[in-house]
């Protein structure tokens, strides 16, 4: 089946290129999982991305996370990264931690589900069901060259090198978390249909790092909701003891308890595969909050979005607690991380206070915080200079207002706020 998967991934990337480069702003807009939450849940707009997510959700109820294993372009990138490492003789160990459950769900609920449900329920939101396949434009959620390249390197390759197979899918991806429930209820699963010799070839080949052998011998099927229905385990089984088989989900969990979905201490301990995995579950109580705080303090700064910020957070966190690295190295990373988090916290606090004072028309107080941001921020951000331009104008400090207006104009010339500030300044100059 794997040759068909490769063909599928190749076609997906070809279609993405055609869509982005040739069709651009045609009758079909952005295809992005985010669309379902931002546009459909938040605004009521049923667009191309929303339809894709709805189809993925209901198809998962039948086939499991087939979308992730056969169609997700970023999942393909991580499998390609693993293949490249293997060709160079690099054998990353796969990290096992409860972070793979908590972090993707946190990202999903904190940034996509809760804010958009709140937005939809707001009486002023004017939520109305509508159909618009061309909205938004194709480029809406595509990052710039720098952030796009950094995301590709960090979430595509570095996270696989340091955290193991499909590190981003396991530790960060909120879309995979969204598909966990329908995966658990899916009719088709990898099931044990023959005699198993415990060779663990299925576990060794699993691209998502599931202990397949342990699950099929304990439950006669793979119950892990991270399973992407890639069927590598079926292809790898020398005894042909596994099949991708239908069963009524009502009868699928007759002999299962909720505890079966928690970490099983008998997982990843077989002598044939235990050297390929590292369990950090003893440190989860410390890692989960540290990772979430690190990601929150980084998110939104330096043009970094949710996926990259929490990808970096998971890498830093799990590296700090990974005893395979030297104590000196881990301590150094921890100290640097604390300094970085403190700096980011200072910037976030300054942003909060500045915007709060600005909204309350306390322009003198707002200026103090905005000036701190533009002084300490390592890159120029036009919106803060625009805010300062308005603040100084309100205090009738025209020269300072013009100074920050000109800086903002050079960075974001077409921004509506800059155009409005320009009109206000032109009136004052007269």
N, C-alpha and C positions, 0 to 999 in steps of 0.2 A: 504493500500500500504506500510505501514511502515515496516512490517515484511520482505517484499521483499527488502527494502532498507537496512535493517540490514544484510540480507543475502549477498547482493551485496558488502557492505563495508567489511564484513568478508572474502569473497572470494578474494577481492582486497588485503587485508593484507596477506592472505595465499600465494597468487601468488607473492607478493613482497618478502616474506621470502624465498620461493622456488627459486626465481630468484637470490637473493643476496647470499644465503647460499649454494645452490647446483649447480646452473648453472654457477655462477660466470662469468668467461671470456669466455663464450661460443659464439655461433654464433649470439646471441642477446645481445647487449650491454646495456648501460644505458637508462632507460626510465625516462626522465626528461623534463619538459616543457622548461627548459633552452636550451636544445639541438636544438630546432627549431631556436633560435636566434643565439647562439654561433656557431653552426655547419652548419645549412642550410643557414641562411641569411649571416652569416659572411664568411663561407668557401665553401658553395655549396654542403656540404655532406648531403645526404638524409639518415638518420639513423633511428633506431627504435624510439627514442624520437621525432624526427621531424615528422615522420609518425603519431605518436600518437597525436601530436598537430594539425596537418592538419585535421585528422579525427575528433578531438574534435571541431575544428572551424566550419567545415561544418555541423556536426551533431547539433551544437548549432543553426545554421540557421533554423533548423527544430524544434528541441525539446527545445530550450532555454538552459540554463546552466545546462543541465542534468548531464554533467560530474562532475560539482562541487557538486551537490546534491546527486549523486548516486555512484560516483567512486573515488573522491578525498580522499586519505587517511588522509590528514591533516585536511580536513573539518570534517571527521569522528571523529578525535581526539578531536576537539573543541566541537562537539555535545556530545561526551562522557563526556568531562569536565563539560558541562552544566548539564548533567544528574547527575553526581556525586555531584555537588554543590546542586542540587535540593534535592537529597536524604539526604543530611546533613542539609537541611533547609536553605541553603544559597541562597538568591535571588538577584544576581547582577543586577543592573540597566544598561540598554543599552544606551550608549552614542550616541547622534545624533549630527553630525558635518559635515561640508563640507570637512573635512579632509578625509572622506571616498571616496571622489571623487578625490581630488588633489594628495594625497600621493601615492596611488597605481599607478596612471598614471605617476607620477614623477619617481618612481622606475622603471616602465616598460620602459619609454623612455630614462631616463638618463643612465641606466645600461645595457639595452638589445637592444633596437631598434636603437638608434642613434649611439652607438659605433660600432655595427655590420654592419649597413648600410655603415658607414664611412669606415670600414675595407673592405667591399666588393667592394666599389667604388675606393679604393686605387689601382692605376695601378700596384703596387708591390705585391698586395695580391694574384695574380694568382688564382682568383676565378674560380672554374670549377665544374659543376654539376656532382656528382658521387653518387653511391649507396654503402653504407657500414653499414650493420645492426649491426655489432659487435663493431663499434667504437662510442664512447670511451668505456672503460671498465666499468663494473657495479659500481665500487666503486668511480668513478671519482668525482662525486658531493656529495657523502655521507660524512658528517663531522665526526670528531673523536668522541670518547666517551664523552669527556668533553663538547665540543661545541654542539654535538648532544643532549645530555641530557639537556643542558641549553636551547637550542632552543625548545625542547619538553615542558619544564617547563614554559618558558616565553611566547612563541608564542602559546602553546597549552592550558595552564591552567591560568597563571597569567593575560594574556591579556583578557581572558574571564571573570575572576573575577573582573577586574578593568574597562573594557570597555564594557562588556556585550556580548550578543550572537554573536558567531563567530567573535570576535574582530579582529583576524588576517585576516580573509577573507575580512572583511569590510574595515579595515584601512590600510592594508599593501600589501596584495597579488597582485602581478603584473599580474599573470595569469588570475585572475578574471577580472582585468581591460582589459586585452587583449580580453576577451570574451564578454565584454559589448556591443560592436557594433553588433555582430551577434545575441546577446540576444534580442536587441531592434528590430531586423528585423525578429525574429523567427516566424514561422507559428503557433506553438502550444504555448498557454499561458493559465494561470489560468484566467478563464472568469466567469462573473456573468451570471448564467443561470436560476436563480430562485429569489424568494423574500427574501430580507435580512432584518433581525430584528435588526441589529446593536448590536448584542451580543458581537462582537469583539473577539470571540473565534479564528477566523482566525489569527488576529494580535497577540493574546496572544501566539499562538503556533508556529508562524513563527520563524525558527531557525536563520534567517539572519536579523531579526529585522525590517521587512517592515511593515508599517501600511496598511495591506492588505484591511481591511474594508474601509478605506478612499479611496483607489485607485479603488476598484471594484464599489463603489457607485458613484464615480465621473467620471470614465472612462469605467466602465463595464468590466474592466480587470486589471491585475497587470502590470503596465508599468515600474516598477522599474527594472533596468538592473542588480540588485544584486540578483534577484529571481533565485533560483537554482532548480526549478521544482521538489522540494521534495514532494509536494502534501499533506503536513501536514495540510495546511489550508483547503483543500478539505475534508480530513478525519475528521477534527475537526468541520466542519460546521453542526450544528444540523438541519438546514433547507434544507441541500443538495442543497444549492443555488449556489455552485461553481463547475466548471468542467474544466478539462484540455482539451481544445478544439482547433481544427484547424480553422484558418481563413487566407485568403489571406493577406499577409503583406502589399500589395499595398493599401488595403482598411482599414488597421488596424488603421491608424492615420489620418483619414479624419477629425476628430473633435478635433485634438490635436495641440497644439502649443509648440514650444521649451520651453517656460516658464513652461509648465506642468512637465517637467523633473527636474526643479529646486525645491528647498525646498518649500513646501506648508505649510503655517502657520496654516492650519487646520489639519495638520498631528499630530498624537501622543497627541491630546488634549482631546479625549473622556474620560469621567470620569472612564470608566471601565479599561482603560489601561494606563492613563497618569502617574500613579505612577511607572510604569515599565520602564519609559524612562527619560533621562535627556538631555535637549537641551543645547549645548554649542555654538550654532551658532553665538551668539552675540560676541564671542571672536575669531572667525575664522581668522580675519585679523591679529591677533597676533600669533595664534596657528600654522597656516600653515607654515610661515617662520621659527618659532622657531623649530618646529618639523623637518623640512627638514635640517636645519643647524646642529641640534643635531645629526641626523642620518648620515649626511655626515662626520662630525668630528669623529664619532665613527667607521664608516664603514672601514673595512680593518685592524683596529688595534686589537691587542690581539687575532688574528685568528678569529675575528668576521666578518661574511659575511653580505650581504645586508638584508636578511630577519630578522635576529636577531637584527641587529643594528637599523633598522627602526621599528621593533616591540618594542624594548626598548624605542625608541624615541617617539612613539605614546603613550605608557604607561606613560612616564614621563610628556610629554606635557599635556595630557588630565587630568592627576592627579593634576597638578599645577593649572589648570583653573577650576577644579571641586569644586564648592562651598559646596558640600556635605561633604568635608573634612574640618577640622579646618584651620583657617588662619595660625596658627603657623606651622602646619604640611606642608601646601602648600608652605609657605615661606621657610621652611627648605629644602624642596625638590628643590625649585628654586635655592637657594644658592648653594646647593651641585651640582646641574646640571650645573650652571655657572662655578664653579671651575673645574668640570670634563671636560666641553667643552673647557675651557682655556688650561687645560693640554693636551687634545687631539689635540687642535689647535697647541700647541707648538711642539708636536711630528710630526704632519703632515707637519708643516712648515720646521722642521729640515730634514724630509725625502726628501721633495721637493728640498731644497737647497743642500743637500748632493748628491743626484743623479744628479742634474744639474751640480754641480762642477765636479763630477766624469766623467760624459759624456764629459765635456769640458777639461778633463785631468788636472784639477786644484786640484791636489791631496792634497796639504797642506790645502786648504780651505775645501775640502770635509771631511778631517779627523776631523776637529773641530765639524762638525754637526753629523758625524757618532758616535763620542765619546760621544756626548750629548745623542744620542738615546740609545746607549748600557748602559749608566750610569743611565738614568732616566726610561727607559722602564722596567716595572715590571716583564717581563719574558724575558728569553734569546731567541734571534732570530738569528739563524745561519747565515742568509744572510748578516746581518750588520757586523758581525765579518769577513765574507768572503770579503766584500767590504774593510774593514779596512786592512785585510791581503794584498790585492792587492795594496791599497794606500801606505802602508808602504814599500812594496816591490819596488814600482816604485820610492820611495824616498830613496831606498837603506838602509832602517832601518830594517835589517833582523830580529833582535831579536823581535821587535814588530810585524813584519809580521808573524813570527812563532807562537808567543803567540796567536794571533787572529785566525790563521789557525787551531791551535789545538782545540780551543774552538768551532769553526765552525764545525770541523771534528767530534766532539763528538755529535753535535746536528743534522747535516745533512750529514752523512758520504758518502752517495751515490750521492750527488748533483754533477752534471757535473762541476759546477764552482769550487767546492772544489777539485775535481780530477785534474782540470786544474791548480789550484793554487799549488797543491802538486807537479806537474811536474815542474812548474817554480821554486819553492823553491829547489827542488832536483838539478836542474842545478846550482843554485847559490851556494849551499853547496859544490858542486864539485870544 
